[in-house]
Amino acid sequence: MKAKTVNESISFERGSNPKRVLGIGGIIPSKYYEKIQNEARENWKKYLNDTFIGKNVTGIMSQWSTRGHTWENFTVKNIKSIHISNSEFALEDENGEMFSVLSDEKLFIE
């Protein structure tokens, strides 16, 4: 396909934007949204890792176990990894136990 040029016979209407008529320029907002979302996700992951890995955390959490999800006060020692799902996350301790965290509750880090 041959590229259009301004010299070609294109029907420019009076007052129309030549870039729009030629189909050049413009933005696709969803591409920016995806880029920003990916950057935010990476920043969130980095923040959580820097804040929690290797530390002890006390707060209202739910331990993943056969008892079901009950929200209690737990102290999770020596966090080795974080599992992230959007704004929610879970902490994994040195023994492989998983704890869901309420992101709107205070956590105390030692």
GROMACS elastic network, one bead per residue, 0.5 to 0.9 nm:
[ bonds ]
;  ai    aj funct       b0    kb
    4     7     6  0.83101   500
    4     8     6  0.67373   500
    4    10     6  0.87449   500
    4    22     6  0.68425   500
    5     8     6  0.55192   500
    5     9     6  0.87865   500
    5    10     6  0.88174   500
    5    22     6  0.78732   500
    6     9     6  0.78830   500
    6    10     6  0.76805   500
    6    18     6  0.82978   500
    6    22     6  0.80989   500
    7    10     6  0.82324   500
    9    12     6  0.87745   500
   10    21     6  0.82863   500
   10    22     6  0.84871   500
   11    21     6  0.84999   500
   12    15     6  0.83219   500
   12    16     6  0.65937   500
   12    17     6  0.83207   500
   12    18     6  0.71824   500
   12    21     6  0.72528   500
   13    16     6  0.54898   500
   13    17     6  0.86666   500
   14    17     6  0.88693   500
   15    18     6  0.89876   500
   16    19     6  0.88629   500
   16    20     6  0.78008   500
   16    21     6  0.74054   500
   17    20     6  0.53647   500
   17    21     6  0.63402   500
   17    22     6  0.87689   500
   18    21     6  0.50019   500
   18    22     6  0.60755   500
   18    23     6  0.83850   500
   18    24     6  0.86884   500
   19    22     6  0.51481   500
   19    23     6  0.59138   500
   19    24     6  0.51900   500
   19    25     6  0.63366   500
   19    26     6  0.83066   500
   20    24     6  0.62636   500
   20    25     6  0.74435   500
   20    26     6  0.78155   500
   21    24     6  0.79300   500
   22    25     6  0.89102   500
   23    26     6  0.81024   500
   27    30     6  0.89448   500
   27    31     6  0.84450   500
   27    32     6  0.87304   500
   28    31     6  0.58057   500
   28    32     6  0.72986   500
   29    32     6  0.53234   500
   29    33     6  0.62866   500
   29    34     6  0.88226   500
   30    34     6  0.61513   500
   30    35     6  0.85765   500
   31    34     6  0.52809   500
   31    35     6  0.63113   500
   31    36     6  0.87048   500
   32    35     6  0.50546   500
   32    36     6  0.60697   500
   32    37     6  0.84371   500
   33    36     6  0.51875   500
   33    37     6  0.59871   500
   33    38     6  0.85492   500
   34    37     6  0.50408   500
   34    38     6  0.61011   500
   34    39     6  0.85889   500
   35    38     6  0.52239   500
   35    39     6  0.62539   500
   35    40     6  0.86386   500
   36    39     6  0.50802   500
   36    40     6  0.60725   500
   36    41     6  0.85383   500
   37    40     6  0.50621   500
   37    41     6  0.60793   500
   37    42     6  0.86385   500
   38    41     6  0.50611   500
   38    42     6  0.62438   500
   38    43     6  0.86256   500
   39    42     6  0.51653   500
   39    43     6  0.61585   500
   39    44     6  0.85852   500
   40    43     6  0.50222   500
   40    44     6  0.60255   500
   40    45     6  0.85412   500
   41    44     6  0.51030   500
   41    45     6  0.61781   500
   41    46     6  0.86341   500
   41    86     6  0.77183   500
   41    87     6  0.89793   500
   42    45     6  0.51021   500
   42    46     6  0.61452   500
   42    47     6  0.85658   500
   43    46     6  0.50936   500
   43    47     6  0.60576   500
   43    48     6  0.86201   500
   44    47     6  0.51076   500
   44    48     6  0.61940   500
   44    49     6  0.86114   500
   44    87     6  0.83053   500
   45    48     6  0.52392   500
   45    49     6  0.61458   500
   45    50     6  0.85652   500
   45    82     6  0.84273   500
   45    84     6  0.74476   500
   46    49     6  0.51644   500
   46    50     6  0.60220   500
   46    51     6  0.84253   500
   47    50     6  0.52252   500
   47    51     6  0.59934   500
   47    52     6  0.85650   500
   48    51     6  0.50901   500
   48    52     6  0.59337   500
   48    53     6  0.78236   500
   48    82     6  0.74481   500
   48    89     6  0.89468   500
   49    52     6  0.55111   500
   49    53     6  0.53370   500
   49    81     6  0.76372   500
   49    82     6  0.69929   500
   50    53     6  0.63275   500
   51    54     6  0.89162   500
   51    55     6  0.80741   500
   51   109     6  0.83950   500
   52    55     6  0.55135   500
   52    56     6  0.76214   500
   52    57     6  0.75258   500
   52    78     6  0.86425   500
   52    79     6  0.65115   500
   52    80     6  0.84968   500
   52    81     6  0.83866   500
   52    82     6  0.81176   500
   52    91     6  0.83744   500
   52   109     6  0.76104   500
   53    56     6  0.86017   500
   53    78     6  0.72101   500
   53    79     6  0.51059   500
   53    80     6  0.56300   500
   53    81     6  0.63675   500
   53    82     6  0.77640   500
   53    91     6  0.89709   500
   54    77     6  0.80916   500
   54    80     6  0.60242   500
   54    81     6  0.86112   500
   54    93     6  0.89598   500
   54    94     6  0.89633   500
   55    76     6  0.84350   500
   55    77     6  0.66267   500
   55    79     6  0.57127   500
   55    80     6  0.85281   500
   55   109     6  0.67630   500
   55   110     6  0.60532   500
   56    75     6  0.68099   500
   56    76     6  0.55737   500
   56    78     6  0.52758   500
   56    79     6  0.65843   500
   56    93     6  0.89028   500
   56   108     6  0.82552   500
   56   109     6  0.57952   500
   56   110     6  0.51564   500
   57    74     6  0.80804   500
   57    75     6  0.55086   500
   57    76     6  0.52070   500
   57    77     6  0.65830   500
   57    78     6  0.82431   500
   57    79     6  0.80191   500
   57   107     6  0.64983   500
   57   108     6  0.55433   500
   57   110     6  0.63268   500
   58    61     6  0.84807   500
   58    73     6  0.70306   500
   58    74     6  0.56020   500
   58    76     6  0.62916   500
   58    77     6  0.86373   500
   58   106     6  0.88286   500
   58   107     6  0.57479   500
   58   108     6  0.50854   500
   58   109     6  0.65688   500
   58   110     6  0.82942   500
   59    72     6  0.79347   500
   59    73     6  0.52400   500
   59    74     6  0.57159   500
   59    75     6  0.66646   500
   59    76     6  0.86735   500
   59   101     6  0.82356   500
   59   102     6  0.89197   500
   59   105     6  0.75541   500
   59   106     6  0.65197   500
   59   108     6  0.63487   500
   60    71     6  0.61210   500
   60    72     6  0.51988   500
   60    74     6  0.62730   500
   60    75     6  0.88625   500
   60   101     6  0.71041   500
   60   102     6  0.70743   500
   60   105     6  0.69617   500
   60   106     6  0.78531   500
   60   107     6  0.75328   500
   61    70     6  0.80136   500
   61    71     6  0.52922   500
   61    72     6  0.56609   500
   61    73     6  0.61974   500
   61    74     6  0.62076   500
   61    75     6  0.88207   500
   61    90     6  0.89471   500
   61    99     6  0.60302   500
   61   100     6  0.55310   500
   61   102     6  0.65079   500
   62    65     6  0.89250   500
   62    68     6  0.85916   500
   62    69     6  0.55835   500
   62    70     6  0.54499   500
   62    72     6  0.63172   500
   62    73     6  0.83832   500
   62    74     6  0.80801   500
   62    98     6  0.84140   500
   62    99     6  0.53291   500
   62   100     6  0.50387   500
   62   101     6  0.67857   500
   62   102     6  0.85146   500
   63    67     6  0.85409   500
   63    68     6  0.80392   500
   63    69     6  0.66040   500
   63    70     6  0.72905   500
   63    71     6  0.77811   500
   63    72     6  0.83648   500
   63    74     6  0.82812   500
   63    97     6  0.74724   500
   63    98     6  0.59567   500
   63   100     6  0.64196   500
   64    67     6  0.79163   500
   64    68     6  0.69456   500
   64    69     6  0.66598   500
   64    97     6  0.71307   500
   64    98     6  0.53748   500
   64    99     6  0.58215   500
   64   100     6  0.72843   500
   65    68     6  0.59757   500
   65    69     6  0.76045   500
   65    97     6  0.83118   500
   65    98     6  0.81636   500
   66    69     6  0.86096   500
   67    70     6  0.78321   500
   69   100     6  0.88527   500
   71    74     6  0.89129   500
   71   100     6  0.88865   500
   74    99     6  0.86796   500
   76    79     6  0.68009   500
   76    91     6  0.78771   500
   76    92     6  0.80621   500
   76    93     6  0.61027   500
   76    94     6  0.87944   500
   76    97     6  0.88214   500
   76    99     6  0.79066   500
   77    80     6  0.89754   500
   77    93     6  0.59172   500
   77    94     6  0.69709   500
   78    92     6  0.86940   500
   78    93     6  0.57851   500
   78    94     6  0.57339   500
   79    82     6  0.78403   500
   79    91     6  0.65339   500
   79    92     6  0.57045   500
   79    94     6  0.60465   500
   80    91     6  0.78524   500
   80    92     6  0.58867   500
   80    93     6  0.55476   500
   80    94     6  0.57527   500
   80    95     6  0.89300   500
   80    96     6  0.83150   500
   81    90     6  0.85749   500
   81    91     6  0.62241   500
   81    92     6  0.52640   500
   81    93     6  0.72609   500
   81    94     6  0.87378   500
   82    89     6  0.67827   500
   82    90     6  0.57263   500
   82    92     6  0.60991   500
   83    88     6  0.86925   500
   83    89     6  0.55041   500
   83    90     6  0.51012   500
   83    91     6  0.64955   500
   83    92     6  0.77475   500
   84    87     6  0.72981   500
   84    88     6  0.61651   500
   84    90     6  0.65470   500
   84    91     6  0.89548   500
   85    88     6  0.52669   500
   85    89     6  0.57858   500
   85    90     6  0.85091   500
   86    89     6  0.76490   500
   87   103     6  0.73400   500
   88   100     6  0.80154   500
   88   101     6  0.70402   500
   88   102     6  0.71922   500
   88   103     6  0.62917   500
   89    99     6  0.86918   500
   89   100     6  0.62871   500
   89   101     6  0.60202   500
   89   102     6  0.80714   500
   89   103     6  0.77062   500
   90    98     6  0.64597   500
   90    99     6  0.52874   500
   90   101     6  0.56526   500
   91    97     6  0.81693   500
   91    98     6  0.56637   500
   91    99     6  0.51810   500
   91   100     6  0.65200   500
   91   101     6  0.73689   500
   92    95     6  0.78499   500
   92    96     6  0.56821   500
   92    97     6  0.55153   500
   92    99     6  0.64490   500
   93    96     6  0.53899   500
   93    97     6  0.55013   500
   93    98     6  0.66839   500
   93    99     6  0.82347   500
   94    97     6  0.74803   500
   95    98     6  0.89662   500
  101   104     6  0.87030   500
  101   105     6  0.80692   500
  101   107     6  0.88569   500
  102   105     6  0.55351   500
  102   106     6  0.84787   500
  103   106     6  0.79209   500
  103   107     6  0.88099   500
